[in-house]
Structures are given as C-alpha cells and as structure tokens.
C-alpha cells in the first residue's frame, strides 16, 4: 500500500493540491511515486499494489500509474492522517483476502540503491507473516530533529535480516537529544515503512483506536457496491492521528529491521533535502533551471524552468519559480516553507494552493 495523500506543503510553490510533491519529478525524469512503484515492482507486482491518495490527486496518479488497476487507487473522502489510512487499507485487503500481508510505503521517499532495500523488504514481509507489527529503522547519518526515532536494544547492528525487538518509539527530539541518540548507536530514524498482516493491524486498531476501528469495521466489503458511498460518510468521523501515535507506540508485538546506510534512503522532506541529493558546481550551487549564471555565490538551490537565473553575491538560498509564484528562502529555513502555505490559506489565496 502506497500512501500518497499528503500535500507536500514544504515544496510550495511547485507542490500544489492538484499536483503535490509525490507526483512531481523533483529528482530526475520520473516522479517520486513512479520511482516508488519501480523499486517495489520486483517484490510486489503492480496488480497487487494499492494507492491511498486524495480527491485532488487521484486522476493524476491514475494517469501516471497505468499499470495499477484503477479501482486500487483510492481517494480518501477527508484527510485523517496515517492511522485511518492504514486502517482503511487493512479493512479493504482483509475483505478481499483474510490472509493478506501488507507493506506500507510513503510515496515520496528516495532510495538511490534499491537492490539492498529489496532484500530487507523480503525479510520484513516474512516477519510480518508471523503476526508481528514490523517497522524499518534507518541508521542515522546526522542528529536529525525532523524525524521520529526507533529505539532498539543496545548493541544492535545494522543490516540484519532477522527482526529485532523495538523497545520504544521516540518523538522528534531537540538537537541535544538527537545528538545523544546518534552517539548511542541503537536509535534509528523511523522511516514510516511498516509491514503487518491485515488482521494483525485491525486487531491492534481495535485495541488502541477503538472509535476509528468501529467506524471502519462497519463498512461493507470492498466489492460491495455501497462501499464508496458509506466510506464518504464514515471516514471523516475517524480520528485525525498518525499510526505511530495511535498504534505503534502502544502495541506490544512490534519488531524492526535496523537498516544501514547502504541503500541511501532520504524522505526528501524539503527543498534543502533536494539540494543535498543533486550534483553541485564548484561553488556548491545546485540547479534545475534552464540555465544559471553565478558570480560570488555559493550553496544555492535554484529551480526555475525555461529561464536563466543569475546569482550575484548570495549564499545558501532556495529559489523556486513557477510562473505564478516565486519562493526565495534561506536554506536553513526550508522546513518553514509550509508556514507560508498556512498564510496563503488564511488570506484565501486558493489560486496559489
């Protein structure tokens, strides 16, 4: 199940409601969701892939992913975060196959070396078949404050193909705590990739998020004609909460796979993350512009199609031009681009959302 319902507001102005981050080609020629399907294809064929998205993006995702059956690309009636999203997927797949085992993948990750990643996926699916809730942890490369962390037992080594008990989940830390996590060596980034039997997850949802579980359990099987109309009524009543808070932090049967750095994972959470992934010139500038002219400028990221961008005496900027909007921001403030979207919402600028 590919989660593709987010708005990607930290990628404004290129990411909009109807053309959000996951359907953009922020790196290379293919879009993020197209790359997700390609790297999963050797493990799970497209006819067994499902996408949960929103009403703004569904048509574009159908267009980009013709190999996935249209009925398996489902628009949520309302955004309710990842716990209801995963509950919905588990309900649908359990109604079609009571023995279904689900891998959950965000649509907007970048994995530069998919072969070692796929080896880990196969091991994670095997562990999930045994009735455990499984998470992939990523060995941290720096003291990141923007990710949650998974704590494994002391002495845990990366790249094991055997599941390791998860001691606890930790919320996004401050800088000092993130540094301690990095130095300790057994705290891993929470990748947001999960594996479980549909029935195992539904049981956990009933225990830890009973209201949402009851609403979803009342839906008919996916093949029933009234499913879509009843979903539109029930889904907006579900709690708006992440699967980490709602289930994973509370469940007892959680194991994980501590992945190393070998498959070069990045969740591409901001324009600054894109800058870090792209090749740079001698002054450290990265560009997806038609052309760039630079003098006494370094550390900048430029995304401006069909025009020359000239940089003079500036450092560590993000410049993104879309014709109707121009973003100029310090790279150190890349995470705050989402705040600009909130300001546009307050001002009623629907044309820029």
MOBEL-V401885 format. One record per run of one state. SS is the DSSP state (A for helix, B for strand, O for the rest). FROM is the first residue (numbers start at 1). LEN is the number of residues. If there is no record, write none. Layout:
SS|FROM|LEN + SS|FROM|LEN
This chain:
O|1|1 + B|2|2 + O|4|5 + A|9|3 + O|12|4 + B|16|1 + O|17|2 + B|19|1 + O|20|1 + A|21|3 + O|24|8 + A|32|9 + O|41|5 + A|46|3 + O|49|2 + B|51|4 + O|55|3 + A|58|7 + O|65|5 + A|70|3 + B|73|4 + O|77|4 + A|81|16 + O|97|4 + B|101|6 + O|107|3 + B|110|2 + O|112|2 + A|114|16 + O|130|3 + B|133|7 + O|140|9 + B|149|4 + O|153|11 + B|164|7 + O|171|4 + A|175|10 + O|185|2 + B|187|11 + A|198|11 + O|209|1 + A|210|8 + O|218|9 + A|227|11 + O|238|5 + A|243|6 + O|249|5 + B|254|6 + O|260|5 + B|265|2 + O|267|4 + A|271|7 + O|278|8 + B|286|2 + O|288|3 + B|291|5 + O|296|2 + B|298|1 + O|299|2 + B|301|4 + O|305|3 + B|308|5 + O|313|2 + B|315|1 + O|316|1 + B|317|5 + O|322|4 + B|326|5 + A|331|16 + O|347|3 + A|350|3 + O|353|1
